Amino acid sequence: MHIRRTVLVLLFIITGLLSLNSFTIKTKLAAAAADEEGRVLFLRHCTVCHLAPDPAGLTREIWAKHVLPIMAARMGIIYPNYDPLRGLSDEERAIVKKHNIIPEEPVCNEADWAKIRDYIIGNAPDSVAIDENRFSRNSPLTQFVRQDVQVDDQTPSLITGLEYDNTTRTLWIGNFYNQVLNWQYGKGVTKTIKSQSPVVDFNFYKNNTYFTQIGKLYPTELSTGSYAQLADTGATSLLTQLHRPVCTEINDLNNDGVPEIVVCNFGNKTGGLSLYKKNKSGKYIEDVLLPLPGAIKCYIKDMDGDGKKDIVAMFSQGDESVYIFYQKDNLNFKAKRVLRFPPDYGTTDMVLVDYNNDGLTDIVTVHGDNADYSNILKAYHGIRLHINQGADVFKEKFFYPIYGVTRVLAEDFDKDGDIDFVATSFFPEFGKLVDESFIYLENINKDQFTFKAYIQKSDVPIKTLTLEKADVDGDGDMDIITGNFAQSPGPAPAALDEKWKSAKYGLSIFYNQLYQPKK
């Protein structure tokens, strides 16, 4: 009797365990199925506008509080007590409505949105740890010596544009206070010019100087920017009502003796890349090459060797991409997207260089903008080198991680026959890595993509939106110029923020010590 009772108890326990195990398996399978369904919906809807980000790239809190509400709004689902157009004027709201940025009707039902949301939140981490390996990776910077230069009495210093004219050996400086300054080595500021709005880019074409005036520096849907040619009596506008232009190129694209103008209208929620060409009456007419916001950088270059000038342009808002606009015949272009990045990469800059000397143009991109919805450290921020394989294929061959990196230069700074990099970060880690706001990467082995990093420890780290290279002192090597922009769109340590804002200098020039200035 006792044995029978024991057997029955054991059978009951085993049955219970089997049932529990079966329930656990079924629960896990159901969860996996739900996760997969959410993933499929996520990819289906999110890749309509951009490359899908990795949910693990942001924390759960960032997703829930900042990214998902705006993401839902772009799909026509408005969270309670959330205004996706907060801060926009009635005029700007009308522009957004006209372009159907926020759909009138949801493109996704509430049930599917819940599955997308649960998939993202379920695969996002609670926190992101700092990469402590970076604490010991940098050597002291010795090839360059920093010199801070005061250029005006404006406080805080807010330099918005830098460009060096090698012909006149003049540095052109634009600032937030609607001023353009000319500065020369050994002389200082030689001229001050009033601008209509902050100048963010300069062009020098056939002995003429041109200003890109952004209009409103901070995000807006209003088209108050302009492009002007400098004259003896001031600047004459060639183009007006530009939508936050940030980069411009002027060039005779079809070799008919009349220059065209290519404008990166960064905009905000709307924007685009435009080609302006003169009609028979001499008036510039706009041809929108791609109506995509975030156009931030462009170059004119024959990319396919057919003798025609093409346009290479970077877009950094939403659908972060690099396009080549191939000129097929007289000012007719065919667009080809050659690089694409997830929207949380924060793409900010691009340079073209033949890194491996094979006759093909390679592309260096920088990713580190942290001013929007997700201000956290991102391991995927950094410099990427994409080697041209031919046939519109660019392969990433080198990645160097830098938190918040925003600008890059590519140059043989040490004159040893290979390409080095200089980069600046506007959103660095503000603790032990704050001096990575300026970093020099010396190329040690170009075939193995091996670089050695150098930084300068400083009481007041570099704070810049601008980065320029030039042989400032005329000694035969390339120096580096940054413009102090003492404004932080995101959180920054109060003591450090005060140092930036009270700094009297506008420029920080890193003089290359490879050669010495001529006496």
C-alpha positions in Angstrom: 0.0 0.0 0.0 2.8 2.4 0.9 4.7 1.5 -2.3 1.6 2.1 -4.4 1.0 5.5 -2.8 4.7 6.4 -3.4 4.4 5.4 -7.0 1.2 7.4 -7.5 2.9 10.5 -5.9 5.9 10.1 -8.2 3.7 9.7 -11.2 1.8 12.9 -10.1 5.0 14.8 -9.8 6.4 13.6 -13.1 3.1 14.4 -14.8 3.2 17.9 -13.3 6.8 18.5 -14.4 6.0 17.3 -17.9 3.0 19.6 -18.0 5.0 22.5 -16.6 7.8 21.8 -19.1 5.3 21.6 -21.9 3.7 24.9 -20.8 7.1 26.5 -20.6 8.0 25.3 -24.1 4.7 26.5 -25.5 5.2 29.9 -23.8 8.7 30.2 -25.2 7.5 29.2 -28.6 4.6 31.7 -28.4 7.0 34.5 -27.3 9.4 33.6 -30.1 6.5 33.6 -32.6 5.3 37.0 -31.4 8.9 38.4 -31.5 9.3 37.1 -35.1 5.9 38.6 -36.1 7.0 41.9 -34.6 10.3 41.8 -36.4 8.6 41.1 -39.7 6.2 44.0 -39.2 9.1 46.2 -38.1 11.1 45.5 -41.2 8.0 45.9 -43.4 7.1 49.3 -42.2 10.4 50.9 -41.1 12.3 50.1 -44.3 9.8 52.1 -46.3 11.6 55.3 -45.2 15.1 54.2 -44.2 17.4 51.3 -43.4 16.1 49.5 -40.3 18.1 50.2 -37.1 19.1 47.5 -34.7 16.7 47.7 -31.6 19.8 46.9 -29.5 21.4 50.1 -30.6 19.4 52.2 -28.2 18.1 51.7 -24.7 14.6 50.8 -23.8 14.1 54.2 -22.2 15.3 56.1 -25.3 13.1 54.0 -27.5 10.0 54.3 -25.3 10.3 58.0 -24.4 11.9 59.6 -27.5 12.1 57.5 -30.6 8.9 55.4 -30.7 6.6 58.4 -30.3 8.0 60.2 -33.4 8.3 56.9 -35.2 4.6 56.2 -34.6 3.7 59.7 -35.7 5.5 59.2 -39.0 3.1 56.2 -39.4 0.0 58.3 -38.6 -0.3 57.0 -35.0 -0.2 59.9 -32.4 0.6 59.1 -28.8 -1.7 60.7 -26.2 -0.4 64.1 -25.1 2.3 64.0 -27.7 2.7 66.7 -30.4 5.2 65.5 -33.1 5.3 69.1 -34.4 5.8 70.8 -31.0 7.7 74.1 -31.4 6.7 74.6 -35.1 4.9 77.7 -36.1 1.5 77.6 -38.0 3.4 78.3 -41.2 5.8 75.4 -40.6 2.9 73.1 -39.7 1.3 73.9 -43.0 4.5 73.0 -44.9 4.7 69.7 -43.0 1.1 68.9 -43.8 1.6 69.8 -47.4 4.3 67.2 -47.7 2.3 64.6 -45.8 5.1 64.1 -43.3 2.5 63.0 -40.7 0.0 60.9 -42.5 -3.7 61.9 -42.1 -4.6 58.2 -41.8 -2.5 55.5 -40.0 -0.5 53.3 -42.3 -0.4 50.6 -39.6 -3.2 49.5 -37.3 -2.9 49.7 -33.5 -2.5 45.9 -33.1 0.4 45.7 -35.5 2.0 48.8 -34.0 1.8 47.2 -30.5 3.7 44.2 -32.0 6.3 46.4 -33.5 6.7 48.3 -30.2 6.9 45.1 -28.2 9.5 43.7 -30.5 11.7 46.8 -30.2 11.4 47.2 -26.5 11.9 43.4 -26.0 15.2 43.5 -27.9 16.6 46.8 -26.5 19.0 46.8 -23.6 18.4 48.5 -20.2 21.7 50.4 -20.5 24.7 50.9 -22.7 28.2 50.5 -21.1 31.1 52.7 -22.1 33.9 51.0 -24.0 36.7 51.1 -21.4 39.3 49.9 -23.9 39.2 53.4 -25.3 40.6 54.9 -22.1 44.1 53.7 -22.9 44.2 53.7 -26.7 45.5 57.3 -27.3 49.0 58.6 -27.3 50.0 62.3 -26.6 49.7 64.5 -29.7 53.2 65.8 -30.6 53.0 66.2 -34.4 50.7 69.2 -34.0 50.9 72.1 -31.5 47.6 73.9 -30.7 47.4 77.6 -30.6 44.1 79.4 -29.7 43.4 82.6 -31.6 41.0 85.4 -30.7 39.3 86.8 -33.8 36.5 89.0 -32.4 34.9 90.1 -29.1 31.8 87.9 -29.4 31.0 85.8 -26.4 30.3 83.0 -26.6 32.2 82.2 -29.7 30.0 80.6 -32.3 31.9 79.9 -35.5 29.6 78.4 -38.2 31.9 78.3 -41.2 35.6 78.0 -42.1 37.2 77.9 -45.6 40.8 78.6 -46.5 41.5 80.4 -49.8 44.9 79.1 -50.9 45.2 81.7 -53.6 45.1 84.7 -51.3 46.2 82.8 -48.2 43.2 84.0 -46.4 41.0 82.1 -43.9 37.3 83.0 -44.3 35.3 82.7 -41.1 31.5 82.8 -40.6 29.8 83.2 -37.2 26.4 83.1 -35.6 26.4 86.8 -35.3 26.0 87.4 -39.0 29.6 88.3 -39.6 32.2 87.2 -42.0 35.8 87.7 -41.0 39.0 87.5 -43.0 42.1 86.2 -41.1 45.7 85.9 -42.3 48.7 84.3 -40.6 50.9 87.0 -39.0 48.3 89.7 -39.6 45.1 88.5 -37.7 41.7 89.8 -38.8 42.0 92.0 -41.9 38.4 92.6 -42.8 34.9 92.2 -41.3 31.8 91.8 -43.5 28.1 91.8 -42.6 26.1 88.8 -43.7 22.4 88.3 -44.0 22.5 85.3 -41.8 25.2 82.9 -40.4 27.5 81.8 -43.2 28.2 78.1 -43.1 30.1 77.5 -46.3 32.3 79.4 -48.7 33.2 78.9 -52.4 36.0 80.4 -54.4 35.4 80.3 -58.1 37.2 82.2 -60.8 38.5 84.9 -58.4 35.1 85.4 -56.8 34.0 84.5 -53.3 30.5 83.1 -52.5 28.6 82.7 -49.2 26.1 80.1 -48.2 23.9 81.8 -45.7 21.8 79.3 -43.8 19.0 81.6 -42.7 17.9 80.0 -39.4 20.7 78.0 -37.9 18.5 75.7 -35.9 15.9 73.3 -37.3 13.1 75.0 -39.3 10.8 74.4 -42.2 11.1 78.1 -43.3 13.2 78.8 -46.4 15.1 81.9 -45.3 18.6 80.9 -46.6 20.5 82.4 -49.5 23.6 82.1 -51.7 25.5 85.3 -52.4 28.4 86.6 -54.4 30.8 89.0 -52.6 31.2 92.4 -54.3 33.0 95.6 -53.4 29.9 97.1 -51.9 28.7 93.9 -50.2 27.2 90.6 -51.0 24.7 90.2 -53.9 22.2 87.4 -53.6 22.2 84.9 -56.5 19.7 82.5 -54.8 17.1 83.3 -52.2 14.5 81.3 -50.2 16.8 78.4 -49.8 15.7 75.8 -47.1 18.5 75.8 -44.5 21.4 75.4 -47.0 24.6 74.0 -45.4 26.9 73.2 -48.4 27.1 74.6 -51.9 29.2 74.0 -55.0 29.5 76.3 -57.9 30.9 74.8 -61.1 30.5 74.7 -64.9 29.0 71.2 -65.0 28.4 71.1 -68.7 31.4 73.1 -69.8 29.4 75.8 -71.6 31.0 78.7 -69.9 28.1 79.3 -67.5 28.5 78.0 -63.9 25.7 76.0 -62.2 25.1 75.9 -58.5 24.4 72.7 -56.5 22.8 73.4 -53.1 22.4 71.0 -50.1 19.2 72.2 -48.6 19.4 70.4 -45.3 16.0 71.7 -44.2 14.4 69.8 -41.3 11.6 67.4 -42.0 11.7 68.5 -45.6 14.7 69.5 -47.8 16.6 68.2 -50.7 19.5 68.5 -53.2 19.0 71.0 -55.9 20.7 72.1 -59.1 20.3 75.7 -60.1 21.0 76.5 -63.8 20.6 79.7 -65.7 17.9 80.0 -68.3 18.1 82.1 -71.5 17.2 85.3 -69.6 20.1 84.7 -67.1 17.9 83.7 -64.2 18.7 80.7 -62.1 16.0 77.9 -62.3 15.8 75.2 -59.7 16.0 71.5 -60.6 15.4 69.3 -57.5 17.6 66.3 -58.0 16.4 64.5 -54.8 13.7 65.9 -52.4 15.2 64.3 -49.4 15.9 66.2 -46.1 19.3 66.3 -44.5 21.4 67.0 -47.6 24.6 67.9 -45.8 27.6 67.6 -48.2 28.3 67.5 -51.9 31.2 67.3 -54.3 31.6 67.8 -58.0 33.7 65.0 -59.5 33.8 62.7 -62.6 33.1 59.4 -60.8 32.8 57.0 -63.8 35.6 58.4 -66.0 33.3 59.4 -68.9 34.5 63.0 -68.9 31.3 64.4 -67.5 31.1 66.1 -64.1 29.0 64.1 -61.6 27.7 65.1 -58.2 28.4 63.1 -55.0 26.0 64.0 -52.2 25.4 62.9 -48.6 22.0 62.9 -46.9 21.9 62.7 -43.1 18.3 63.1 -42.0 16.1 59.9 -41.7 17.3 58.0 -44.8 21.0 58.5 -44.2 22.7 57.8 -47.6 25.3 58.7 -50.1 24.2 59.1 -53.7 26.1 59.6 -56.9 24.3 61.7 -59.5 25.8 60.7 -62.8 25.6 63.3 -65.6 24.3 61.4 -68.6 24.1 64.4 -71.0 23.6 68.1 -70.8 22.7 68.7 -67.1 20.6 65.5 -66.9 21.5 63.3 -64.0 20.7 59.7 -63.0 20.9 59.1 -59.2 22.5 56.0 -57.8 22.5 55.3 -54.0 25.9 53.7 -53.2 25.8 53.8 -49.4 23.0 53.6 -46.8 23.0 53.7 -43.0 20.4 53.3 -40.2 18.9 56.6 -38.9 20.5 56.3 -35.5 24.0 56.4 -37.0 23.8 60.2 -37.1 25.7 60.7 -40.3 27.4 64.1 -40.4 30.4 64.4 -42.9 32.0 62.9 -46.0 35.3 63.3 -47.8 36.4 61.8 -51.1 39.9 60.3 -51.4 41.8 57.7 -53.4 43.0 55.8 -50.3 44.7 52.9 -52.1 46.0 54.8 -55.2 44.1 52.5 -57.6 42.6 55.4 -59.6 39.1 55.0 -58.1 37.6 57.5 -55.7 36.9 56.1 -52.2 34.4 57.5 -49.7 35.1 58.3 -46.0 32.0 58.9 -43.9 31.5 60.1 -40.3 28.6 59.2 -38.0 28.1 60.8 -34.6 25.3 63.3 -34.5 23.7 63.0 -31.0 21.4 66.1 -31.0 18.1 64.5 -31.9 16.1 61.9 -30.0 18.8 59.5 -28.7 21.5 61.3 -26.8 23.5 58.3 -25.4 26.9 56.8 -26.2 26.8 54.8 -29.3 29.4 52.1 -30.1 28.7 52.4 -33.8 29.6 56.1 -34.0 32.9 56.7 -35.8 34.8 57.0 -39.1 34.1 54.5 -41.9 36.3 54.1 -45.0 34.5 52.7 -48.0 36.8 51.4 -50.7 35.5 51.7 -54.3 35.2 48.2 -55.9 34.0 49.6 -59.2 30.5 49.3 -60.7 29.0 51.5 -57.9 30.1 49.1 -55.2 31.7 50.6 -52.1 32.8 48.2 -49.3 33.5 49.3 -45.7 37.1 48.3 -45.1 37.9 50.3 -42.0 35.9 51.5 -39.0 37.3 53.5 -36.1 34.9 54.1 -33.3 34.7 57.6 -31.8 31.7 58.8 -29.7 29.9 61.7 -31.2 32.3 62.3 -34.1 31.1 65.0 -36.5 33.9 66.1 -38.9 36.8 64.4 -40.7 39.7 65.3 -42.9 41.8 62.9 -45.0 45.4 63.9 -45.9 49.0 62.7 -45.8 49.8 64.9 -42.8 53.1 63.2 -42.1 54.3 63.1 -45.7 55.0 59.3 -45.7 52.9 58.4 -48.7 49.6 57.3 -47.1 46.4 58.8 -45.9 46.0 59.9 -42.3 42.8 61.1 -40.7 41.9 64.0 -38.4 38.5 64.0 -36.8 36.5 66.2 -34.3 33.7 65.2 -32.0 31.0 67.6 -31.0 29.3 65.0 -28.8 32.2 63.2 -27.1 32.0 61.2 -23.8 32.4 64.1 -21.4 34.5 62.2 -18.8 37.7 60.3 -19.5 37.3 60.6 -23.3 36.4 64.3 -23.6 39.7 65.0 -25.3 38.7 62.8 -28.2 36.9 65.9 -29.4 40.1 66.2 -31.5 41.8 63.1 -32.6 44.7 62.4 -35.1 44.9 59.0 -36.7 48.3 58.3 -38.1 48.4 55.6 -40.8 50.8 52.9 -39.8 50.0 50.3 -42.4 47.6 51.3 -45.2 47.1 47.8 -46.5 46.1 46.5 -43.1 44.2 49.7 -42.2 46.2 50.1 -39.1 46.2 53.6 -37.4 47.7 55.0 -34.3 45.5 57.5 -32.3 46.7 60.8 -30.8 44.9 63.3 -28.6 45.9 66.4 -26.7 44.9 66.7 -23.0 43.5 70.2 -22.5 41.8 72.2 -19.8 39.4 73.4 -22.5 38.8 70.6 -25.0 38.0 71.4 -28.6 34.3 72.3 -29.3 33.8 72.7 -33.0 31.3 72.2 -35.8 34.0 73.2 -38.4 37.2 71.6 -39.5 39.6 72.9 -42.2 43.1 72.0 -43.4 45.7 74.4 -44.9 49.3 75.3 -44.9 48.6 78.3 -42.7 52.2 79.2 -41.8 53.6 78.4 -45.3 56.2 75.9 -44.1 55.2 73.1 -46.6 53.1 70.9 -44.3 49.3 70.8 -43.7 47.9 72.5 -40.5 44.5 72.0 -39.0 42.0 74.7 -38.1 38.9 74.4 -35.9 36.3 77.1 -35.0 35.0 77.3 -31.5 31.3 76.8 -31.3 30.5 77.1 -27.6 26.9 75.9 -27.6 25.7 72.4 -26.5 22.4 71.2 -28.0 22.4 68.3 -25.5 23.5 68.0 -21.9 27.0 68.8 -21.0 28.8 69.2 -17.6 28.1 72.6 -16.2 31.7 73.5 -15.4 32.9 72.5 -18.9 30.1 74.3 -20.6 31.0 77.4 -18.7 34.7 77.1 -19.9 33.6 76.8 -23.5 31.2 79.8 -23.3 33.7 82.1 -21.5 36.6 81.2 -23.8 37.9 84.3 -25.6 39.3 82.5 -28.7 37.4 81.8 -31.9 40.0 79.6 -33.6 42.2 76.7 -32.5 45.0 76.1 -35.0 47.0 72.9 -34.8 50.3 73.7 -36.4 52.0 70.7 -38.0 55.5 70.3 -36.7 56.8 68.2 -39.6 58.5 71.3 -41.0 59.1 74.7 -39.4 57.8 78.1 -40.7 60.1 80.0 -43.0 61.7 83.0 -41.2 
